[in-house]
Amino acid sequence: ERRYNELDIVINNVKIERVYEIKFLGVVIDSRICWKPHIKYVRGKLARGIAILGKAKYIFNQKALYMLYNTMLLPYLSYCVEVWGNTYKSNLQTITTMQKRAIRLITNAGYLDHTNELFIKTRTMKFQDLVKYKTAQIMYKVRNKLMPDKIQKLFTEREGGYNLRGTLNLKIHKFRTTLKQMCITIIGVKLWNNLEEEIKVSTNINVFKMNYKKHILNKYIVENR
């Protein structure tokens, strides 16, 4: 059955085969840009890492287990997550659950133990905050004109006098679709504009990362009271 909006592309009398997903630079891109195939790929990698943690917890201490987490799970959780992580929450629920499972294994906590305190104990960001953390880094670079010109042109500085509050903000462009709403040009700008000013004015990207992570972890402490 022919799909809607499907076109035939012919080059030198050779029809180009259409594919609905392809792995490019380590990210599985799908034709609907819903990121489900890549999320499935990440889940598979996390499952292997969690299985190893489950066996290793009987041998290694918490510090060694956390090193395994940073080696086997975190790279898959964080790689290009500012792109594929800004999607429907329902698509990411399994990822969130698997990360919690890993944190419980690292800390030798019970299967049903609340994880907020465990994230504080290990100084680890929850997946949804890791998405924001990585997205915010892109926005910091955009606001400080550290990105390539083609990317910089996708964003617009806030209009208005420079003596007004929020002069570090960026302009939110209009959008019509949910897909566009979840693009970094929209969701990233909203995230940036809502950041505390003292985080935005960080002197360099490393200071920004440190300040923003501290802000996230402090939020967990407040929630845990």
C-alpha positions in Angstrom: 0.0 0.0 0.0 1.4 3.4 -1.0 1.9 5.8 1.8 0.6 9.4 1.7 3.0 12.1 0.4 5.4 9.4 -1.0 7.3 10.6 -4.0 9.4 8.7 -6.5 12.9 10.1 -6.9 14.8 9.0 -10.0 18.4 9.9 -10.7 20.0 8.8 -14.0 16.9 6.5 -14.6 17.6 4.8 -11.3 14.8 4.9 -8.7 16.1 5.8 -5.3 14.7 3.4 -2.7 12.9 5.1 0.2 13.7 4.1 3.7 11.7 5.1 6.8 14.6 5.1 9.2 18.3 5.4 8.9 21.2 5.5 11.4 23.3 8.7 10.9 26.2 9.6 13.2 24.9 7.3 15.9 21.3 8.5 15.8 18.4 6.6 14.3 16.4 9.2 12.3 12.9 8.2 11.3 10.6 9.7 8.6 8.1 10.9 11.2 10.8 12.4 13.4 9.2 10.9 16.5 12.5 9.3 17.5 10.8 6.0 18.5 13.4 3.9 16.6 16.3 5.6 18.3 14.6 5.4 21.7 14.2 1.6 21.1 17.9 1.5 20.2 18.8 3.3 23.4 16.6 1.0 25.4 18.5 -2.0 24.1 21.8 -0.5 25.1 20.5 0.4 28.6 19.2 -3.1 29.1 22.6 -4.6 28.5 24.2 -2.1 30.9 21.6 -2.7 33.6 22.1 -6.5 33.3 25.9 -6.0 33.9 25.2 -3.7 36.9 22.9 -6.3 38.3 25.7 -8.8 38.4 28.5 -6.4 39.3 26.7 -5.1 42.4 27.7 -8.3 44.2 31.4 -7.7 43.4 32.0 -3.9 43.3 31.4 -1.0 45.7 29.1 1.9 44.9 32.0 4.1 43.4 32.9 1.4 41.0 29.3 0.8 40.0 28.8 4.5 39.4 31.8 4.4 37.1 30.2 1.5 35.2 27.0 3.6 34.9 29.0 6.5 33.5 30.7 4.2 31.0 27.9 1.9 29.9 24.7 3.9 30.3 25.3 7.6 30.4 26.8 7.9 26.9 23.6 6.5 25.4 21.4 8.6 27.6 23.2 11.8 26.8 24.4 11.5 23.2 22.4 13.9 21.1 19.6 13.8 23.7 19.0 17.5 23.1 17.5 16.3 19.7 15.8 13.0 20.4 14.9 13.7 24.0 12.6 16.6 23.2 9.7 14.4 22.2 6.5 13.1 23.8 6.9 12.2 27.4 5.1 8.9 26.8 7.9 7.9 24.3 10.5 8.4 27.1 8.8 6.8 30.0 10.7 3.5 29.6 14.0 5.3 29.5 13.1 7.1 32.7 12.2 3.8 34.4 15.4 2.1 33.2 17.5 4.9 34.6 15.8 4.6 38.0 16.5 0.9 37.9 20.2 1.5 37.3 20.4 4.1 40.1 18.7 1.6 42.5 21.3 -1.0 41.5 24.2 1.4 42.1 23.0 2.3 45.6 21.8 -1.2 46.5 18.3 0.2 47.0 15.1 -1.8 47.0 13.1 -2.3 43.8 10.3 0.0 45.0 12.4 2.6 46.9 11.9 6.2 45.9 14.7 7.4 43.7 14.8 11.2 44.4 17.1 10.7 47.4 19.3 8.3 45.4 19.8 10.9 42.6 20.9 13.3 45.3 23.2 10.8 46.9 24.9 10.0 43.6 24.7 13.6 42.3 23.1 12.2 39.1 20.6 14.1 37.0 17.3 12.5 36.2 16.8 11.8 32.5 14.3 14.6 32.0 16.7 17.0 33.5 19.6 15.6 31.5 17.6 16.5 28.4 17.2 20.1 29.7 20.9 20.2 30.7 22.1 19.3 27.3 19.5 21.5 25.5 20.5 24.5 27.7 24.1 24.1 26.7 23.2 24.6 23.1 21.2 27.6 24.0 24.1 29.1 26.0 26.3 28.7 22.9 23.6 30.3 20.7 23.1 33.3 23.0 26.8 33.9 23.1 27.2 33.3 19.4 29.4 30.3 19.7 27.5 28.1 17.2 28.1 27.9 13.4 26.3 30.7 11.4 23.8 28.3 9.9 22.6 27.4 13.4 22.8 30.9 14.7 20.4 32.1 12.0 17.7 29.8 13.3 17.4 32.0 16.5 16.6 35.6 17.0 17.5 37.9 19.9 14.8 39.4 22.0 13.6 42.8 20.8 13.5 45.8 23.1 15.8 48.1 25.1 18.9 46.6 26.7 18.1 48.1 30.1 15.0 45.9 30.4 14.9 42.7 32.5 15.3 39.7 30.3 17.6 41.2 27.8 19.5 37.8 27.6 16.3 36.2 26.4 15.7 35.0 22.8 12.6 35.5 20.7 10.0 32.6 20.6 9.0 32.1 16.9 5.4 31.2 16.1 4.6 27.6 15.4 1.6 25.6 14.3 2.4 22.0 14.8 3.3 19.9 17.9 6.3 18.6 16.0 7.6 22.2 15.5 6.9 22.9 19.2 9.3 20.2 20.2 12.1 21.5 18.0 15.1 23.0 19.9 14.3 26.3 18.1 11.1 26.5 20.2 11.5 24.3 23.3 15.1 25.4 23.7 14.3 29.1 23.6 11.5 28.6 26.2 13.9 26.7 28.4 16.6 29.4 28.1 14.2 32.3 28.7 13.0 30.6 32.0 16.5 30.1 33.4 17.6 32.2 36.3 19.6 35.2 35.2 22.6 34.3 37.4 22.9 31.0 35.4 22.6 32.8 32.0 25.4 35.2 32.7 28.0 32.4 33.4 31.3 33.5 32.1 31.9 30.4 29.9 30.3 27.1 29.0 32.1 25.1 31.7 30.9 27.5 34.4 27.4 27.4 32.9 27.3 23.6 33.0 28.5 23.7 36.7 26.0 26.3 37.7 23.1 24.6 35.9 23.8 21.2 37.3 24.1 22.7 40.8 20.7 24.3 40.2 19.1 21.0 39.2 20.6 19.0 42.1 19.4 21.7 44.6 15.9 21.3 43.2 16.0 17.6 44.1 17.0 18.5 47.7 14.1 20.9 48.0 11.7 18.3 46.6 13.0 15.8 49.1 12.2 17.9 52.1 
